[in-house]
Amino acid sequence: MIVVIFLIVGIAVWSTDNYLWRLPASHGNSQPRALVMDQLSLNYPDPSFTTNITNALNAAGYSVDYSGPSSTAVDSFRQLPEHGYDLIIIRAHAGSSQSIITAQPYSKSEYVADQLAGRLVPAQVDGGPLYFALTPKFVSQDMLGRFSESTIMIMGCSALEGTQDIASAFLDKGADFFVGWDSSVSIIHTDTSTVTFVRLLSTGRSLTEATVQAGVADPVYGARLRYLDWNTLVQSRASTVVSKLVIWVALATLAVVGPMTVFVGPKLFTSLDRIKDRATVRGKKKQATNENRTPKNRSAR
């Protein structure tokens, strides 16, 4: 039974992967800070977006930093949690498996260990050149430090579609909220909606309200803006853990009770047969006794 208990505890720890014991990073910024990481401006420049998003963030009370395309984008992303930003907006394409496509040209000879481990992969857009793309593994395993209870927004396609792995990776790194699209989205629509989203925040709207009001369906692809928060993620994982524990308890019970049934079962059936035989014999004896005690009919005189 002790083995069963240890097995259940081990499965619980493995399933949660320490999610329930997250210690968020803290920061002492008097003014909230925002970062716009624009990986698209090299091939898809939008000066009006840069101006509008900066003005909207300033109106919302943020001090704003802007980061454009760079040949060292991978390292910039690796160090991202250490800078203590409250809001990070990533203007980038999203590749397969919800990877973030950077503006850093791909090379087989760079970041070999990361490539072998699946943390970095090559990606291209519309048949263009190859760039490094960051997978959810890169976020969870390679990024240094922890996010300061930040809000992360990825403007690319399908960041909150399906398994939501990239969102979960950022939340596990300390972020409180992750905002993204639930399917493919056009660049024009995501640029416009992101500015609207920040403007709504600047007027006092909650993140939920801003997401709903700014995230109207893309007229081209139909994508809608969604968000995932840490509490919802934990509740979902807790439900999954409970389901797994129920299954493992049932299997452990069978593992313990099963062998006992093999040995005890035959003896139990034999005992039941003996009891049945004794009951039958007693019943026959009682019936015979009753027949002997019954007076016989006498002939009429």
Rosetta blueprint (number, residue, H / E / L):
1 M L
2 I H
3 V H
4 V H
5 I H
6 F H
7 L H
8 I H
9 V H
10 G H
11 I H
12 A H
13 V H
14 W H
15 S H
16 T H
17 D L
18 N L
19 Y H
20 L H
21 W H
22 R L
23 L L
24 P L
25 A L
26 S L
27 H L
28 G L
29 N L
30 S L
31 Q L
32 P L
33 R E
34 A E
35 L E
36 V E
37 M E
38 D E
39 Q L
40 L L
41 S L
42 L L
43 N L
44 Y L
45 P L
46 D L
47 P H
48 S H
49 F H
50 T H
51 T H
52 N H
53 I H
54 T H
55 N H
56 A H
57 L H
58 N H
59 A H
60 A L
61 G L
62 Y L
63 S E
64 V E
65 D E
66 Y E
67 S E
68 G L
69 P L
70 S L
71 S L
72 T L
73 A H
74 V H
75 D H
76 S H
77 F H
78 R H
79 Q L
80 L H
81 P H
82 E H
83 H H
84 G L
85 Y L
86 D L
87 L E
88 I E
89 I E
90 I E
91 R E
92 A L
93 H L
94 A E
95 G L
96 S H
97 S H
98 Q H
99 S L
100 I E
101 I E
102 T E
103 A E
104 Q E
105 P E
106 Y L
107 S L
108 K L
109 S L
110 E L
111 Y L
112 V H
113 A H
114 D H
115 Q H
116 L H
117 A L
118 G L
119 R L
120 L E
121 V E
122 P E
123 A E
124 Q L
125 V L
126 D L
127 G L
128 G L
129 P L
130 L L
131 Y E
132 F E
133 A E
134 L E
135 T L
136 P H
137 K H
138 F H
139 V H
140 S H
141 Q H
142 D H
143 M L
144 L L
145 G L
146 R L
147 F L
148 S L
149 E L
150 S L
151 T E
152 I E
153 M E
154 I E
155 M L
156 G L
157 C L
158 S L
159 A L
160 L L
161 E L
162 G L
163 T L
164 Q L
165 D H
166 I H
167 A H
168 S H
169 A H
170 F H
171 L H
172 D H
173 K L
174 G L
175 A L
176 D L
177 F E
178 F E
179 V E
180 G E
181 W E
182 D L
183 S L
184 S L
185 V L
186 S L
187 I H
188 I H
189 H H
190 T H
191 D H
192 T H
193 S H
194 T H
195 V H
196 T H
197 F H
198 V H
199 R H
200 L H
201 L H
202 S H
203 T L
204 G L
205 R L
206 S L
207 L H
208 T H
209 E H
210 A H
211 T H
212 V H
213 Q H
214 A H
215 G L
216 V L
217 A L
218 D L
219 P L
220 V L
221 Y L
222 G L
223 A L
224 R L
225 L E
226 R E
227 Y E
228 L E
229 D E
230 W H
231 N H
232 T H
233 L H
234 V H
235 Q H
236 S H
237 R H
238 A H
239 S H
240 T H
241 V H
242 V H
243 S H
244 K H
245 L H
246 V H
247 I H
248 W H
249 V H
250 A H
251 L H
252 A H
253 T H
254 L H
255 A H
256 V H
257 V H
258 G H
259 P H
260 M H
261 T H
262 V H
263 F H
264 V H
265 G H
266 P H
267 K H
268 L H
269 F H
270 T H
271 S H
272 L H
273 D H
274 R H
275 I H
276 K H
277 D H
278 R H
279 A H
280 T H
281 V H
282 R H
283 G H
284 K H
285 K H
286 K H
287 Q H
288 A H
289 T H
290 N H
291 E H
292 N H
293 R H
294 T L
295 P L
296 K L
297 N L
298 R L
299 S L
300 A L
301 R L
